[in-house]
Amino acid sequence: MKRDAVTGGGCLVSAAGVVGAVWLWGASDRTQRHLGNEFENNGQDFGAALTELPFVFLAGAVVPAVVWGLGAWLLGRRRRPRSSQFHA
């Protein structure tokens, strides 16, 4: 693989991870409870959103990028020709 393709793929995977992580976090029952989807907004707590959302965003960006990079490194290592240790 070319280096530009690997970098572009890593960025796309990272962006998809951010979107997926934030969507799953926002759709969870716990988050909905904190954002006020209970009866008459009981239990509304925007502090939970302000403290959790940055971590969700970072985890969604970093974890897929690390997995992508590890996979690219392993595939690149596997495809490289091995030099013989014994020279004739």
Backbone as numpy.savetxt, mean C-alpha at the origin, in Angstrom:
# Nx Ny Nz CAx CAy CAz Cx Cy Cz
13.06 -6.86 -17.05 12.23 -5.68 -17.05 13.10 -4.44 -17.05
12.63 -3.43 -17.72 13.36 -2.18 -17.72 13.09 -1.45 -16.40
14.03 -0.64 -16.03 13.94 0.08 -14.76 12.74 1.03 -14.74
12.45 1.70 -15.87 11.32 2.62 -15.92 9.99 1.88 -15.74
9.89 0.68 -16.32 8.67 -0.11 -16.19 8.48 -0.55 -14.75
9.54 -0.92 -14.09 9.45 -1.34 -12.69 9.04 -0.16 -11.82
9.64 1.00 -12.06 9.31 2.19 -11.28 7.87 2.61 -11.51
7.44 2.64 -12.76 6.06 3.00 -13.07 5.07 2.02 -12.48
5.39 0.74 -12.54 4.51 -0.28 -11.95 4.42 -0.13 -10.45
5.54 0.18 -9.82 5.53 0.39 -8.37 4.68 1.58 -7.97
4.75 2.65 -8.75 3.92 3.83 -8.47 2.44 3.52 -8.64
2.11 2.77 -9.69 0.70 2.41 -9.91 0.17 1.51 -8.80
0.97 0.55 -8.39 0.56 -0.35 -7.31 0.40 0.43 -6.00
1.29 1.37 -5.76 1.21 2.19 -4.56 -0.05 3.06 -4.56
-0.34 3.67 -5.70 -1.55 4.50 -5.81 -2.81 3.66 -5.62
-2.84 2.49 -6.22 -4.00 1.60 -6.05 -4.12 1.15 -4.59
-2.99 0.93 -3.94 -3.01 0.55 -2.53 -3.57 1.65 -1.65
-3.22 2.90 -1.95 -3.75 4.03 -1.17 -5.25 4.13 -1.35
-5.71 4.06 -2.59 -7.15 4.17 -2.85 -7.90 3.02 -2.17
-7.38 1.81 -2.29 -8.04 0.65 -1.67 -8.04 0.72 -0.15
-6.92 1.13 0.44 -6.84 1.20 1.89 -7.78 2.25 2.45
-7.81 3.43 1.83 -8.70 4.50 2.31 -10.16 4.11 2.11
-10.47 3.46 0.99 -11.85 3.03 0.76 -12.28 1.99 1.78
-11.43 0.99 2.03 -11.78 -0.03 3.03 -11.90 0.57 4.42
-11.01 1.49 4.76 -11.07 2.14 6.07 -12.37 2.94 6.20
-12.73 3.67 5.14 -13.94 4.48 5.18 -15.22 3.66 5.19
-15.17 2.47 4.63 -16.36 1.62 4.56 -16.55 0.75 5.79
-15.57 0.72 6.68 -15.68 -0.17 7.84 -16.73 0.37 8.82
-17.34 -0.53 9.55 -18.36 -0.15 10.53 -17.79 0.74 11.62
-16.58 0.48 12.04 -15.94 1.26 13.10 -15.76 2.71 12.66
-15.29 2.92 11.45 -15.10 4.28 10.94 -16.44 4.97 10.75
-17.41 4.26 10.25 -18.74 4.86 10.07 -19.34 5.30 11.41
-19.07 4.52 12.45 -19.55 4.89 13.79 -18.88 6.18 14.25
-17.57 6.30 14.02 -16.85 7.50 14.45 -17.24 8.73 13.64
-17.62 8.54 12.40 -17.98 9.68 11.56 -19.44 10.09 11.73
-20.17 9.43 12.59 -21.51 9.89 12.94 -22.65 9.24 12.23
-22.51 8.01 11.78 -23.62 7.33 11.13 -24.47 6.55 12.13
-24.47 6.97 13.35 -25.34 6.37 14.36 -26.57 7.26 14.51
-27.44 6.89 15.39 -28.67 7.65 15.62 -28.32 9.03 16.17
-28.74 10.08 15.49 -28.53 11.47 15.87 -27.06 11.80 16.13
-26.18 11.21 15.36 -24.74 11.45 15.43 -24.14 11.14 16.80
-24.72 10.22 17.51 -24.13 9.80 18.79 -22.81 9.10 18.50
-21.82 9.41 19.28 -20.53 8.78 19.13 -19.67 9.38 18.03
-20.04 10.56 17.54 -19.26 11.18 16.48 -17.92 11.64 17.03
-16.83 11.23 16.37 -15.49 11.54 16.84 -14.58 11.73 15.63
-14.39 12.98 15.24 -13.53 13.26 14.09 -12.05 13.13 14.45
-11.73 13.09 15.71 -10.35 12.87 16.14 -9.84 11.52 15.67
-10.72 10.53 15.66 -10.32 9.20 15.18 -9.94 9.26 13.70
-10.69 10.04 12.92 -10.36 10.16 11.51 -9.04 10.90 11.31
-8.81 11.92 12.10 -7.57 12.69 11.95 -6.34 11.92 12.39
-6.49 11.00 13.32 -5.33 10.23 13.76 -5.13 8.96 12.95
-6.20 8.33 12.49 -6.08 7.07 11.76 -5.81 7.25 10.28
-6.40 8.25 9.67 -6.31 8.41 8.22 -4.89 8.55 7.71
-4.00 9.31 8.34 -2.62 9.35 7.83 -1.93 7.99 7.86
-2.18 7.20 8.89 -1.57 5.88 8.97 -2.13 4.94 7.91
-3.42 5.03 7.67 -4.04 4.21 6.62 -3.47 4.60 5.26
-3.32 5.90 5.03 -2.77 6.39 3.76 -1.34 5.90 3.57
-0.51 6.02 4.59 0.88 5.59 4.49 1.00 4.07 4.32
0.22 3.33 5.08 0.27 1.87 4.95 -0.19 1.43 3.56
-1.22 2.08 3.05 -1.70 1.76 1.71 -0.69 2.07 0.63
0.17 3.06 0.86 1.19 3.41 -0.12 2.45 2.57 0.02
2.87 2.32 1.26 4.16 1.68 1.49 4.12 0.17 1.31
3.12 -0.49 1.85 3.09 -1.96 1.81 3.06 -2.49 0.38
2.17 -2.02 -0.51 2.21 -2.54 -1.88 3.52 -2.21 -2.61
4.09 -1.02 -2.35 5.34 -0.66 -3.01 6.49 -1.56 -2.56
6.52 -1.91 -1.28 7.57 -2.79 -0.77 7.41 -4.19 -1.36
6.19 -4.68 -1.42 5.95 -6.01 -2.00 6.33 -6.01 -3.49
5.96 -4.95 -4.20 6.31 -4.83 -5.62 7.83 -4.79 -5.79
8.51 -4.00 -5.00 9.96 -3.91 -5.09 10.65 -5.22 -4.76
10.16 -5.91 -3.76 10.73 -7.21 -3.40 10.54 -8.22 -4.53
9.35 -8.22 -5.12 9.09 -9.12 -6.24 9.96 -8.80 -7.44
10.13 -7.51 -7.75 10.99 -7.11 -8.87 12.44 -7.48 -8.60
12.88 -7.32 -7.38 14.25 -7.67 -7.02 14.47 -9.18 -7.15
13.51 -9.96 -6.66 13.64 -11.42 -6.75 13.62 -11.90 -8.20
12.73 -11.33 -9.02 12.69 -11.72 -10.43 13.95 -11.29 -11.16
14.46 -10.12 -10.86 15.70 -9.66 -11.49 16.88 -10.50 -11.07
16.89 -10.93 -9.85 17.98 -11.77 -9.35 17.92 -13.16 -9.99
16.70 -13.65 -10.19 16.52 -14.99 -10.77 16.90 -15.01 -12.24
16.67 -13.93 -12.94 16.92 -13.88 -14.38 18.36 -13.55 -14.72
19.11 -13.01 -13.81 20.50 -12.66 -14.08 21.33 -13.92 -14.30
22.18 -13.92 -15.31 23.04 -15.09 -15.50 24.06 -15.17 -14.38
24.27 -16.36 -13.92 25.22 -16.56 -12.82 26.61 -16.73 -13.40
27.54 -16.06 -12.80 28.93 -16.21 -13.25 29.53 -17.44 -12.57
30.29 -18.14 -13.32 30.89 -19.35 -12.76 32.01 -18.96 -11.80
32.11 -19.68 -10.74 33.12 -19.38 -9.74 34.47 -19.97 -10.14
34.47 -20.98 -10.97 35.69 -21.65 -11.38 36.05 -21.22 -12.79
37.21 -20.63 -12.92 37.66 -20.17 -14.25 38.65 -21.18 -14.80
38.48 -21.55 -16.03 39.37 -22.54 -16.65 40.57 -21.90 -17.27
